[in-house]
């Protein structure tokens, strides 16, 4: 139940923002006002199903940035 709620919030934000904007897991926790661990699990599920993709900056591989897949 919680995953669907968080997933809906994530997809709403991703479809509302310009494509160049990316959020880290910490940012998502703040934006959605949800537990960061729950957000991370939901983002992982969305990545696994191909809805979002992850970018990792060379200097910060521990801070993945998420964006909506445009080729889906």
C-alpha positions, 0 to 999 in steps of 0.5 A: 500500500505504501509503495503505490502511494510513494510511486504515485508521488514520484511519477507525479513529480517526474512528469511535472518537472523539466527533463534536466532536473534530477533528484537524489534519494535524499532529495526525494525524501524531502520533496515527498515527505516520506521515509528515505528507505521507503523512497529508495526501495520504491525507486529501485523497483521503478528502476527494475521495471524500466520506468526510471533510470539512474545516473551516477556522477563520477565524483559521487557514485554513492549519490545516484540521481533519478530521472524518468526514462524517455525512451519507454 
